[in-house]
């Protein structure tokens, strides 16, 4: 996950300027349309945004989803057809926007951040949503379309989605985006558990510390991107937007609760990741203490042996002196000194064992 992934114009660019990305993606761009009522359902893939025109004046609910890297001409056509505000179009084209909700005349504009996992790496993708009286337009520039479960609900008439208006469809989209955080956090939880087992088994390595730092970094960036969504849901619930009916507010409140729960889990995981660093440092310190204890034992054992060897290494011998070393001329002097040294070692090991230093 990048520290800074916002697309922006050079300073001084007029507001509402639409500029194509200098490094366009090679992924396929699709426009999918679903038009439905309680008894009617139409689903098709459009070649151009102009094919949306026949559905504008109908009383049914129309959901237009644009998937993949959108071109400037396409987003301008969508803006002209549905009278979308230029500032909202600019925020849609420039990824990395902060989650927010804004009201423009007779439409509502919402930006959300959706966590996606690619090859065990978490990425944040922007989803831009326009809510009108009888339509919803959503933009997602990612490579994978996450809204297939919602389309299946529409096809099979599961739940209330086919009986209610476009504001309930907006709720369903927001709920799906927010709930994407649960499997991501489940993966984080499993990784934290695995790292903790490694640390408790004293098998931690510098690579383990690198895993912990990467985990903390991704949790921090995940929190930074998902935290503003709490404010978005709170505003949708409490600010009394005319396009959102009272019956939908209770569902948005449930969505708000999910957001709070995900943020709380992220905070708990951040604390656990911090504690993992403390465990790692404690493990390294404990292992170092064990090594130093063994080395100290070895050095302590060899101190008296060194004394004995140094004492007999002086080789002072005189046949008439009472202070000469008698062992130098003894037939069993050498093995006797070796036996003494062995007795010293055994005695010290026995003493260390009784003191529970070993």
Residue frames relative to the residue before (quaternion, step in Angstrom):
aa qw qx qy qz dx dy dz
X 1.0000 0.0000 0.0000 0.0000 0.00 0.00 0.00
X 0.3881 -0.7447 0.4949 0.2232 3.58 -0.71 1.04
X 0.5398 -0.6089 0.4709 0.3408 3.55 -1.20 0.60
X 0.7979 0.0655 0.0034 0.5992 3.58 0.96 -0.87
X 0.0695 0.8323 -0.5409 0.0991 3.56 -0.42 1.21
X 0.4052 0.7249 -0.4678 0.3024 3.57 1.18 0.47
X 0.3048 -0.7134 0.6029 0.1861 3.54 -1.08 0.85
X 0.0466 0.8197 -0.5649 0.0830 3.58 -0.72 1.00
X 0.4926 -0.6356 0.5094 0.3065 3.53 -1.32 0.41
X 0.6022 -0.5266 0.4297 0.4188 3.60 -1.18 0.34
X 0.6018 -0.5709 0.4049 0.3846 3.61 -1.05 0.66
X 0.7533 0.3542 -0.2861 0.4746 3.55 -0.95 0.92
X 0.4823 0.6608 -0.4445 0.3649 3.61 1.26 -0.08
X 0.5136 -0.6508 0.4499 0.3322 3.65 -0.86 0.85
X 0.5378 -0.6257 0.4464 0.3465 3.63 -1.03 0.71
X 0.7707 0.3365 -0.2626 0.4731 3.54 -1.08 0.77
X 0.4463 0.6914 -0.4599 0.3334 3.59 1.26 0.15
X 0.1908 -0.7750 0.5957 0.0903 3.55 -0.90 0.98
X 0.0165 0.8072 -0.5848 0.0782 3.55 -0.56 1.23
X 0.4297 -0.7024 0.5077 0.2535 3.54 -0.92 0.93
X 0.5643 -0.5969 0.4571 0.3412 3.56 -1.11 0.73
X 0.4758 -0.6893 0.4715 0.2760 3.57 -0.94 0.94
X 0.7474 0.2737 -0.1762 0.5792 3.59 1.19 -0.50
X 0.1062 -0.8437 0.5233 0.0563 3.58 0.38 1.21
X 0.4690 -0.6702 0.5027 0.2797 3.54 -1.13 0.74
X 0.4258 -0.7029 0.5139 0.2462 3.54 -1.18 0.61
X 0.4385 0.7071 -0.4563 0.3154 3.58 1.26 0.08
X 0.5725 -0.6205 0.4270 0.3239 3.52 -1.21 0.61
X 0.2697 -0.7505 0.5865 0.1415 3.56 -1.05 0.84
X 0.0229 -0.8119 0.5821 -0.0384 3.57 -0.81 1.06
X 0.1733 -0.7348 0.6453 0.1172 3.53 -1.26 0.63
X 0.0445 -0.8079 0.5873 -0.0203 3.57 -0.56 1.17
X 0.1206 -0.7956 0.5930 0.0282 3.52 -0.93 0.96
X 0.0182 -0.7522 0.6587 0.0035 3.52 -1.09 0.88
X 0.0462 -0.7782 0.6260 -0.0182 3.53 -0.81 1.10
X 0.1106 0.8334 -0.5245 0.1347 3.59 -0.60 1.07
X 0.0679 -0.6951 0.7093 0.0957 3.44 -1.49 0.36
X 0.7336 -0.3891 0.2857 0.4783 3.58 -1.23 -0.21
X 0.7882 0.2899 -0.1447 0.5232 3.59 1.14 -0.61
X 0.7291 0.3785 -0.2057 0.5318 3.58 1.27 -0.18
X 0.0420 0.7909 -0.6085 0.0488 3.58 -1.05 0.79
X 0.0324 0.7763 -0.6267 0.0586 3.55 -0.86 1.05
X 0.0106 0.7848 -0.6184 0.0392 3.55 -0.92 0.97
X 0.1671 0.7843 -0.5811 0.1391 3.55 -0.82 0.97
X 0.3731 -0.6807 0.5789 0.2495 3.52 -1.34 0.33
X 0.2778 -0.7969 0.5237 0.1165 3.55 -0.72 1.13
X 0.4358 -0.6865 0.5218 0.2579 3.53 -1.17 0.66
X 0.7919 0.0590 -0.0004 0.6078 3.58 1.06 -0.82
X 0.6110 -0.5602 0.3995 0.3915 3.61 -1.16 0.44
X 0.5637 0.6242 -0.3936 0.3711 3.64 1.10 -0.50
X 0.5948 0.5869 -0.3621 0.4130 3.59 1.16 -0.46
X 0.5377 0.6138 -0.4041 0.4133 3.60 1.28 -0.05
X 0.5107 0.7121 -0.3985 0.2705 3.60 1.14 -0.60
X 0.6688 0.5131 -0.3446 0.4131 3.68 0.79 -0.76
X 0.6984 0.4838 -0.2731 0.4512 3.61 1.17 -0.44
X 0.4807 0.7081 -0.4260 0.2935 3.58 1.23 -0.12
X 0.7705 0.3803 -0.1911 0.4744 3.58 0.89 -0.89
X 0.5002 0.6558 -0.4364 0.3595 3.61 1.23 0.07
X 0.4995 -0.6559 0.4798 0.3002 3.57 -1.24 0.45
X 0.5168 0.6295 -0.4194 0.4009 3.57 1.27 -0.07
X 0.5045 -0.6126 0.5108 0.3306 3.55 -1.36 0.18
X 0.1300 -0.8015 0.5828 0.0326 3.57 -0.82 1.06
X 0.0936 -0.7744 0.6252 0.0269 3.53 -0.89 1.03
X 0.0609 -0.7824 0.6195 -0.0168 3.55 -0.68 1.20
X 0.0431 -0.8092 0.5855 -0.0214 3.54 -0.60 1.18
X 0.1548 -0.7762 0.6089 0.0525 3.57 -0.81 1.08
X 0.0690 -0.8278 0.5554 -0.0405 3.55 -0.49 1.29
X 0.7482 0.3557 -0.2833 0.4831 3.56 -0.84 1.00
X 0.7087 -0.4493 0.3186 0.4409 3.57 -1.29 0.02
X 0.2351 -0.8018 0.5384 0.1099 3.56 -0.48 1.21
X 0.3905 -0.7063 0.5461 0.2247 3.53 -1.12 0.73
X 0.6380 -0.5459 0.3821 0.3860 3.55 -1.21 0.55
X 0.6534 0.5230 -0.3269 0.4389 3.61 0.91 -0.83
X 0.6525 0.5170 -0.3181 0.4536 3.57 1.00 -0.81
X 0.6952 0.4606 -0.2949 0.4664 3.57 0.86 -0.88
X 0.6033 0.5321 -0.3605 0.4721 3.59 1.14 -0.52
X 0.6431 0.5137 -0.3262 0.4650 3.61 0.99 -0.79
X 0.6379 0.5077 -0.3242 0.4798 3.58 0.98 -0.84
X 0.6569 0.5165 -0.3123 0.4518 3.57 0.97 -0.83
X 0.6668 0.4893 -0.3060 0.4715 3.59 0.99 -0.77
X 0.6590 0.5238 -0.3177 0.4364 3.60 0.93 -0.85
X 0.8030 0.2722 -0.1253 0.5151 3.58 0.85 -0.98
X 0.4289 -0.7251 0.4477 0.2998 3.62 1.26 0.22
X 0.2117 0.7943 -0.5351 0.1947 3.57 0.81 1.01
X 0.5454 -0.6453 0.4321 0.3154 3.54 -1.04 0.80
X 0.5558 -0.6390 0.4119 0.3364 3.65 -0.95 0.84
X 0.6379 0.5257 -0.3422 0.4467 3.61 1.00 -0.71
X 0.6400 0.5098 -0.3228 0.4756 3.57 1.06 -0.73
X 0.6392 0.5165 -0.3250 0.4679 3.59 1.02 -0.76
X 0.6316 0.5298 -0.3301 0.4597 3.57 1.04 -0.77
X 0.6656 0.4879 -0.3027 0.4767 3.59 0.95 -0.85
X 0.6272 0.5368 -0.3365 0.4531 3.58 1.09 -0.63
X 0.6990 0.4701 -0.2713 0.4655 3.56 0.92 -0.88
X 0.7188 0.3914 -0.2348 0.5244 3.59 1.04 -0.78
X 0.2769 -0.7966 0.5164 0.1486 3.57 -0.30 1.25
X 0.7018 0.4765 -0.3456 0.4012 3.54 -1.34 0.26
X 0.3778 0.7329 -0.4895 0.2837 3.58 1.19 0.40
X 0.5342 -0.6045 0.4826 0.3411 3.54 -1.21 0.50
X 0.5381 -0.6177 0.4487 0.3571 3.65 -0.92 0.78
X 0.1620 0.7838 -0.5755 0.1681 3.56 -0.86 1.00
X 0.2097 -0.7337 0.6259 0.1612 3.55 -1.37 0.17
X 0.0176 0.7893 -0.6111 0.0569 3.57 -0.93 1.01
X 0.2813 -0.7507 0.5774 0.1547 3.52 -1.15 0.70
X 0.0491 -0.7775 0.6269 -0.0131 3.55 -0.86 1.06
X 0.8246 -0.1934 0.0990 0.5223 3.59 -0.43 1.23
X 0.8196 -0.2154 0.1762 0.5008 3.58 -0.53 -1.18
X 0.6915 0.3984 -0.3202 0.5104 3.60 1.06 0.65
X 0.3186 -0.7268 0.5854 0.1659 3.51 -1.32 0.50
X 0.1616 -0.7947 0.5828 0.0524 3.56 -0.88 0.99
X 0.0198 -0.8023 0.5943 -0.0524 3.57 -0.75 1.14
X 0.1066 -0.7527 0.6468 0.0615 3.55 -1.07 0.86
X 0.0366 -0.7929 0.6081 -0.0165 3.56 -0.91 1.01
X 0.3224 -0.7105 0.5919 0.2023 3.53 -1.29 0.50
X 0.1062 -0.8125 0.5730 0.0171 3.55 -0.72 1.10
X 0.3075 -0.7568 0.5434 0.1933 3.61 -0.67 1.05
X 0.0389 -0.7778 0.6269 -0.0234 3.54 -0.96 0.99
X 0.2703 -0.7648 0.5643 0.1536 3.57 -1.02 0.81
X 0.0183 -0.7754 0.6304 -0.0319 3.56 -0.83 1.11
X 0.8440 -0.1212 0.0566 0.5194 3.59 -0.63 1.17
X 0.6974 -0.4991 0.2457 0.4519 3.55 0.87 1.12
X 0.6139 0.4781 -0.3688 0.5085 3.57 1.20 0.54
X 0.3422 -0.7573 0.5257 0.1819 3.57 -0.82 1.03
X 0.0508 -0.7721 0.6334 0.0050 3.54 -0.99 0.94
X 0.3055 -0.7285 0.5857 0.1814 3.55 -1.21 0.59
X 0.0727 -0.8020 0.5929 0.0006 3.55 -0.72 1.12
X 0.4172 -0.7267 0.5008 0.2171 3.53 -1.02 0.88
X 0.0882 -0.7529 0.6505 0.0466 3.54 -1.10 0.84
X 0.1199 -0.7908 0.5995 0.0307 3.57 -0.71 1.14
X 0.0701 -0.8166 0.5721 -0.0297 3.56 -0.82 1.04
X 0.1290 -0.7523 0.6425 0.0681 3.55 -1.05 0.91
X 0.1339 -0.7877 0.5990 0.0533 3.55 -0.88 0.99
X 0.0579 -0.7772 0.6264 0.0134 3.54 -0.84 1.07
X 0.7531 -0.3929 0.2608 0.4589 3.55 -1.28 -0.06
X 0.8214 0.0557 -0.0140 0.5675 3.59 0.96 -0.79
X 0.7169 0.3718 -0.2708 0.5239 3.58 1.12 0.57
X 0.1457 -0.7318 0.6574 0.1058 3.50 -1.40 0.40
X 0.0888 -0.7702 0.6306 0.0344 3.56 -0.93 0.97
X 0.0326 -0.8081 0.5878 -0.0200 3.59 -0.73 1.06
X 0.1651 -0.7686 0.6153 0.0584 3.54 -1.12 0.83
X 0.0955 0.7682 -0.6278 0.0813 3.55 -0.92 0.95
X 0.2445 -0.8243 0.4996 0.1056 3.56 -0.47 1.21
X 0.4653 0.7063 -0.4365 0.3070 3.61 1.24 0.00
X 0.6196 -0.5723 0.4004 0.3582 3.54 -1.31 0.26
X 0.7556 0.3147 -0.1782 0.5462 3.59 1.09 -0.68
X 0.3729 -0.7225 0.5433 0.2092 3.55 -0.99 0.91
X 0.2130 -0.8254 0.5095 0.1174 3.63 -0.44 1.13
X 0.6274 0.6104 -0.3127 0.3687 3.60 1.24 -0.21
X 0.3407 0.7566 -0.4973 0.2531 3.62 1.17 0.30
X 0.6258 0.5284 -0.3695 0.4389 3.67 0.92 -0.66
X 0.6512 0.5077 -0.3151 0.4678 3.57 1.05 -0.73
X 0.6329 0.5152 -0.3354 0.4707 3.59 1.03 -0.69
X 0.6298 0.5294 -0.3393 0.4560 3.58 1.01 -0.72
X 0.6240 0.5265 -0.3391 0.4675 3.58 1.05 -0.68
X 0.6524 0.5006 -0.3112 0.4762 3.55 1.02 -0.76
X 0.6590 0.5124 -0.3212 0.4471 3.59 0.93 -0.83
X 0.7770 0.3608 -0.1708 0.4868 3.56 0.91 -0.96
X 0.4120 -0.7380 0.4484 0.2909 3.60 1.32 0.13
X 0.2713 0.7662 -0.5316 0.2380 3.55 0.98 0.88
X 0.8194 0.1843 -0.1568 0.5196 3.56 -0.91 0.93
X 0.7034 -0.4808 0.3522 0.3873 3.54 -1.31 -0.44
X 0.4009 0.7790 -0.4385 0.2003 3.55 1.26 -0.14
X 0.6911 0.4703 -0.2864 0.4681 3.62 1.04 -0.68
X 0.6761 0.5022 -0.2944 0.4517 3.60 1.19 -0.40
X 0.7264 0.4320 -0.2303 0.4824 3.58 1.19 -0.49
X 0.6534 -0.5657 0.3754 0.3348 3.54 -1.37 0.22
X 0.7673 -0.3924 0.2643 0.4329 3.50 -1.38 -0.10
X 0.5972 0.5713 -0.3804 0.4151 3.62 1.07 -0.53
X 0.6337 0.5051 -0.3342 0.4813 3.59 1.12 -0.62
X 0.6032 0.5315 -0.3536 0.4781 3.59 1.11 -0.61
X 0.6079 0.5344 -0.3483 0.4727 3.60 1.05 -0.72
X 0.6394 0.5198 -0.3274 0.4625 3.58 0.93 -0.87
X 0.6542 0.5215 -0.3207 0.4441 3.61 0.90 -0.89
X 0.6464 0.5046 -0.3194 0.4749 3.59 1.01 -0.77
X 0.6604 0.5002 -0.3068 0.4685 3.58 0.92 -0.90
X 0.6470 0.5256 -0.3211 0.4494 3.57 0.96 -0.85
X 0.6504 0.5063 -0.3183 0.4683 3.59 0.97 -0.80
X 0.6473 0.5226 -0.3238 0.4506 3.59 0.96 -0.87
X 0.6897 0.4829 -0.2846 0.4585 3.57 0.87 -0.96
X 0.6824 0.4962 -0.2961 0.4477 3.58 0.93 -0.87
X 0.4884 0.6400 -0.4428 0.3948 3.61 1.24 -0.14
X 0.5972 0.5955 -0.3607 0.3982 3.57 1.19 -0.44
X 0.5899 0.6149 -0.3735 0.3667 3.61 1.09 -0.61
X 0.7010 0.4271 -0.3108 0.4792 3.68 0.72 -0.83
X 0.5916 0.5536 -0.3726 0.4525 3.59 1.11 -0.58
X 0.6947 0.4656 -0.2745 0.4746 3.58 0.89 -0.95
X 0.5857 0.5600 -0.3735 0.4516 3.57 1.12 -0.56
X 0.6415 0.5124 -0.3143 0.4766 3.57 1.04 -0.77
X 0.6279 0.5219 -0.3321 0.4723 3.58 1.04 -0.77
X 0.6485 0.5302 -0.3188 0.4434 3.59 0.97 -0.86
X 0.6567 0.4986 -0.3110 0.4727 3.57 0.96 -0.83
X 0.6521 0.5105 -0.3212 0.4594 3.58 1.00 -0.78
X 0.6304 0.5217 -0.3336 0.4681 3.59 1.01 -0.78
X 0.6508 0.5165 -0.3132 0.4600 3.59 0.97 -0.85
X 0.6506 0.5173 -0.3143 0.4587 3.59 0.98 -0.84
X 0.6644 0.4962 -0.3029 0.4697 3.58 0.93 -0.90
X 0.6376 0.5321 -0.3287 0.4499 3.57 1.00 -0.81
X 0.6384 0.5129 -0.3252 0.4729 3.60 1.01 -0.77
X 0.6301 0.5289 -0.3366 0.4583 3.59 1.00 -0.77
X 0.6758 0.4991 -0.2987 0.4529 3.56 0.95 -0.88
X 0.6864 0.4891 -0.2912 0.4525 3.59 0.94 -0.88
X 0.6593 0.4826 -0.3052 0.4891 3.58 1.21 -0.46
X 0.4102 -0.7334 0.4437 0.3115 3.58 1.34 0.07
X 0.5004 0.6373 -0.4435 0.3831 3.56 1.10 0.68
X 0.3353 0.7696 -0.4876 0.2401 3.56 1.23 0.38
X 0.1150 -0.7728 0.6237 0.0261 3.51 -1.15 0.79
X 0.6920 -0.4388 0.3305 0.4684 3.63 -1.19 0.10
X 0.5903 0.5643 -0.3726 0.4408 3.61 1.11 -0.56
X 0.6061 0.5503 -0.3570 0.4499 3.60 1.10 -0.63
X 0.6427 0.5119 -0.3206 0.4712 3.57 0.99 -0.80
X 0.6268 0.5253 -0.3340 0.4686 3.59 1.05 -0.72
X 0.6221 0.5305 -0.3352 0.4682 3.61 1.05 -0.73
X 0.6612 0.5106 -0.3128 0.4519 3.57 0.93 -0.88
X 0.6625 0.4958 -0.3118 0.4670 3.59 0.93 -0.86
X 0.6401 0.5051 -0.3329 0.4737 3.61 0.98 -0.74
X 0.6319 0.5355 -0.3230 0.4578 3.57 1.02 -0.82
X 0.6682 0.4927 -0.3010 0.4692 3.60 0.88 -0.90
X 0.6454 0.5290 -0.3218 0.4473 3.56 0.99 -0.85
X 0.6882 0.4730 -0.2926 0.4659 3.60 0.86 -0.91
X 0.6354 0.5142 -0.3360 0.4679 3.60 1.02 -0.71
X 0.6397 0.5253 -0.3247 0.4575 3.58 1.00 -0.79
X 0.6941 0.4585 -0.2778 0.4805 3.58 0.88 -0.93
X 0.6066 0.5395 -0.3472 0.4695 3.59 1.11 -0.64
X 0.6536 0.5003 -0.3117 0.4747 3.58 0.95 -0.82
X 0.6469 0.5349 -0.3259 0.4349 3.58 0.95 -0.86
X 0.7199 0.4425 -0.2548 0.4701 3.58 0.99 -0.79
X 0.7360 0.4275 -0.2403 0.4667 3.60 1.02 -0.71
X 0.5270 0.6599 -0.4115 0.3427 3.60 1.13 -0.45
X 0.6828 0.4885 -0.3289 0.4324 3.69 0.79 -0.81
X 0.5607 0.6177 -0.4019 0.3776 3.63 1.14 -0.38
X 0.5444 0.5920 -0.3995 0.4399 3.56 1.21 -0.37
X 0.6592 0.5002 -0.2944 0.4780 3.55 1.02 -0.84
X 0.6194 0.5467 -0.3422 0.4475 3.60 1.04 -0.76
X 0.6932 0.4633 -0.2802 0.4756 3.59 0.84 -0.97
X 0.6290 0.5340 -0.3342 0.4556 3.57 1.04 -0.73
X 0.6609 0.4967 -0.3067 0.4716 3.59 0.98 -0.82
X 0.6463 0.5188 -0.3258 0.4550 3.60 0.93 -0.83
X 0.6924 0.4875 -0.2755 0.4549 3.55 1.04 -0.76
X 0.8189 0.3349 -0.1214 0.4500 3.58 0.89 -0.93
X 0.6621 0.5639 -0.3198 0.3760 3.62 1.09 -0.53
X 0.4326 -0.7521 0.4295 0.2504 3.60 1.23 0.06
X 0.1336 0.7984 -0.5716 0.1341 3.59 0.78 0.98
X 0.5230 -0.6836 0.4194 0.2886 3.55 -0.91 0.97
X 0.6625 0.5218 -0.3095 0.4393 3.60 1.11 -0.61
X 0.6802 0.4437 -0.2859 0.5086 3.60 1.24 -0.23
X 0.3183 -0.7750 0.5207 0.1640 3.55 -0.57 1.17
X 0.6521 -0.5440 0.3638 0.3827 3.53 -1.24 0.53
X 0.6398 0.5518 -0.3346 0.4174 3.59 1.03 -0.70
X 0.6584 0.5087 -0.3083 0.4612 3.58 1.18 -0.46
X 0.5320 0.6659 -0.4022 0.3345 3.58 1.17 -0.47
X 0.6383 0.5316 -0.3416 0.4397 3.60 0.99 -0.76
X 0.6449 0.4992 -0.3231 0.4801 3.60 1.09 -0.63
X 0.6325 0.5121 -0.3313 0.4774 3.58 1.05 -0.72
X 0.6083 0.5471 -0.3506 0.4558 3.57 1.11 -0.66
X 0.6390 0.5075 -0.3180 0.4827 3.58 1.04 -0.76
X 0.6286 0.5238 -0.3240 0.4750 3.57 1.06 -0.75
X 0.6203 0.5380 -0.3245 0.4695 3.57 1.07 -0.77
X 0.6379 0.5234 -0.3235 0.4631 3.60 1.02 -0.80
X 0.6291 0.5235 -0.3357 0.4664 3.58 1.03 -0.74
X 0.6309 0.5355 -0.3314 0.4531 3.58 1.02 -0.79
X 0.6529 0.5064 -0.3093 0.4707 3.58 0.94 -0.90
X 0.6537 0.5234 -0.3141 0.4473 3.56 0.94 -0.88
X 0.6558 0.5036 -0.3136 0.4669 3.60 0.93 -0.86
X 0.6573 0.5020 -0.3169 0.4641 3.60 0.94 -0.83
X 0.6358 0.5186 -0.3335 0.4643 3.59 1.03 -0.73
X 0.6386 0.5111 -0.3302 0.4712 3.58 0.99 -0.78
X 0.6312 0.5289 -0.3348 0.4581 3.59 0.98 -0.82
X 0.6537 0.5059 -0.3165 0.4653 3.60 0.95 -0.87
X 0.6472 0.5123 -0.3239 0.4623 3.61 0.95 -0.82
X 0.6691 0.4944 -0.3033 0.4647 3.56 0.95 -0.85
X 0.6156 0.5352 -0.3529 0.4584 3.59 1.06 -0.65
X 0.6516 0.4971 -0.3135 0.4796 3.58 1.00 -0.81
X 0.6501 0.5069 -0.3201 0.4668 3.57 1.00 -0.80
X 0.6349 0.5204 -0.3326 0.4642 3.60 1.02 -0.75
X 0.6325 0.5182 -0.3272 0.4737 3.58 1.06 -0.74
X 0.6620 0.4949 -0.3071 0.4718 3.57 0.98 -0.82
X 0.5850 0.5714 -0.3733 0.4381 3.59 1.15 -0.55
X 0.6196 0.5253 -0.3425 0.4720 3.59 1.06 -0.70
X 0.6392 0.5139 -0.3260 0.4702 3.60 0.99 -0.81
X 0.6460 0.5066 -0.3214 0.4720 3.59 0.98 -0.83
X 0.6375 0.5319 -0.3282 0.4504 3.57 0.98 -0.86
X 0.6805 0.4778 -0.2957 0.4704 3.58 0.86 -0.95
X 0.6353 0.5174 -0.3305 0.4684 3.59 1.04 -0.74
X 0.6443 0.5209 -0.3193 0.4600 3.57 1.00 -0.80
X 0.6539 0.4995 -0.3100 0.4763 3.56 0.95 -0.89
X 0.6585 0.5058 -0.3090 0.4638 3.58 0.95 -0.87
X 0.6506 0.5127 -0.3169 0.4619 3.59 0.97 -0.84
X 0.6572 0.5010 -0.3151 0.4667 3.57 0.96 -0.86
X 0.6369 0.5179 -0.3247 0.4698 3.57 1.04 -0.77
X 0.6407 0.5195 -0.3231 0.4639 3.58 1.01 -0.78
X 0.6285 0.5280 -0.3332 0.4639 3.58 1.03 -0.77
X 0.6572 0.5022 -0.3116 0.4678 3.57 0.94 -0.87
X 0.6721 0.4933 -0.3001 0.4635 3.56 0.92 -0.91
X 0.6235 0.5361 -0.3490 0.4495 3.60 1.04 -0.66
X 0.6512 0.5047 -0.3170 0.4698 3.57 0.94 -0.85
X 0.6647 0.4951 -0.3068 0.4679 3.57 0.92 -0.90
X 0.6376 0.5188 -0.3301 0.4642 3.60 1.01 -0.75
X 0.6225 0.5361 -0.3377 0.4594 3.59 1.01 -0.80
X 0.6669 0.5011 -0.3029 0.4609 3.56 0.89 -0.97
X 0.6670 0.4963 -0.3046 0.4648 3.58 0.93 -0.90
X 0.6487 0.5232 -0.3196 0.4509 3.59 1.00 -0.83
X 0.6451 0.5208 -0.3204 0.4582 3.57 1.00 -0.81
X 0.7258 0.4460 -0.2523 0.4590 3.58 0.94 -0.85
X 0.4941 0.6592 -0.4453 0.3508 3.63 1.16 -0.20
X 0.7152 0.4035 -0.2941 0.4891 3.70 0.71 -0.86
X 0.6099 0.5404 -0.3667 0.4489 3.58 1.09 -0.62
X 0.6379 0.5162 -0.3213 0.4726 3.55 1.01 -0.76
X 0.6226 0.5376 -0.3352 0.4593 3.54 1.08 -0.77
X 0.6670 0.5004 -0.3087 0.4577 3.58 0.90 -0.92
X 0.6713 0.4917 -0.2992 0.4670 3.55 0.89 -0.98
X 0.6657 0.4988 -0.3103 0.4602 3.59 0.96 -0.80
X 0.6302 0.5406 -0.3358 0.4448 3.56 1.05 -0.76
X 0.7458 0.3839 -0.2253 0.4955 3.58 0.84 -0.97
X 0.5689 0.5881 -0.3951 0.4176 3.56 1.24 -0.09
X 0.5316 0.6334 -0.4165 0.3778 3.61 1.25 -0.14
X 0.1983 -0.8487 0.4757 0.1184 3.62 1.22 -0.49
X 0.2859 0.7470 -0.5481 0.2446 3.63 0.91 0.83
X 0.1492 0.7957 -0.5667 0.1530 3.58 -0.52 1.18
X 0.1348 0.7600 -0.6248 0.1175 3.59 -0.92 1.01
X 0.4605 -0.7287 0.4219 0.2811 3.60 -0.65 1.01
X 0.7508 0.3884 -0.2261 0.4841 3.64 1.05 -0.58
X 0.5974 0.5868 -0.3708 0.4015 3.65 1.24 -0.20
X 0.4019 -0.7101 0.5149 0.2628 3.61 -0.93 0.88
X 0.6632 0.5069 -0.3018 0.4605 3.63 1.24 -0.28
X 0.4540 0.6836 -0.4635 0.3344 3.63 1.13 0.07
X 0.5359 -0.6201 0.4684 0.3299 3.54 -1.22 0.46
X 0.3114 -0.7777 0.5086 0.1988 3.62 -0.39 1.15
X 0.6069 0.5915 -0.3623 0.3881 3.61 1.10 -0.59
X 0.5582 0.6261 -0.3933 0.3766 3.58 1.18 -0.43
X 0.7597 0.3230 -0.1776 0.5358 3.58 1.19 -0.60
X 0.4702 0.6751 -0.4429 0.3565 3.55 1.28 0.13
X 0.5383 -0.6419 0.4428 0.3195 3.57 -1.05 0.82
X 0.7723 0.2776 -0.1426 0.5534 3.59 1.08 -0.78
X 0.2713 0.8101 -0.4874 0.1806 3.59 1.15 0.43
X 0.6924 0.4931 -0.2897 0.4400 3.58 0.81 -0.99
X 0.6993 0.4291 -0.3024 0.4852 3.67 0.77 -0.86
X 0.5983 0.5595 -0.3734 0.4355 3.60 1.11 -0.58
X 0.6612 0.4885 -0.3098 0.4777 3.59 0.94 -0.84
X 0.6314 0.5161 -0.3370 0.4705 3.60 1.01 -0.77
X 0.6420 0.5158 -0.3220 0.4670 3.59 1.02 -0.78
X 0.6244 0.5346 -0.3315 0.4630 3.56 1.05 -0.79
X 0.6584 0.5072 -0.3091 0.4622 3.58 0.95 -0.86
X 0.6415 0.5097 -0.3283 0.4699 3.58 1.00 -0.78
X 0.6392 0.5219 -0.3256 0.4615 3.58 1.00 -0.82
X 0.6261 0.5326 -0.3384 0.4581 3.60 1.01 -0.75
X 0.6593 0.5065 -0.3102 0.4611 3.59 0.92 -0.93
X 0.6767 0.4873 -0.2976 0.4647 3.60 0.84 -0.96
X 0.6539 0.5181 -0.3171 0.4511 3.56 0.96 -0.83
X 0.6685 0.4931 -0.3048 0.4659 3.60 0.94 -0.82
X 0.6406 0.5119 -0.3324 0.4659 3.60 0.99 -0.76
X 0.6367 0.5174 -0.3235 0.4715 3.57 1.03 -0.80
X 0.6504 0.5140 -0.3108 0.4650 3.59 1.00 -0.81
X 0.6520 0.5096 -0.3118 0.4669 3.62 0.95 -0.86
X 0.6425 0.5291 -0.3228 0.4506 3.55 1.07 -0.80
X 0.6604 0.5035 -0.3115 0.4618 3.58 0.95 -0.83
X 0.6842 0.4606 -0.2696 0.4970 3.56 1.10 -0.69
X 0.3842 -0.7480 0.4523 0.2972 3.60 1.34 -0.09
X 0.3487 0.7260 -0.5086 0.3044 3.52 1.02 0.86
X 0.6813 0.4265 -0.2733 0.5284 3.56 1.30 -0.27
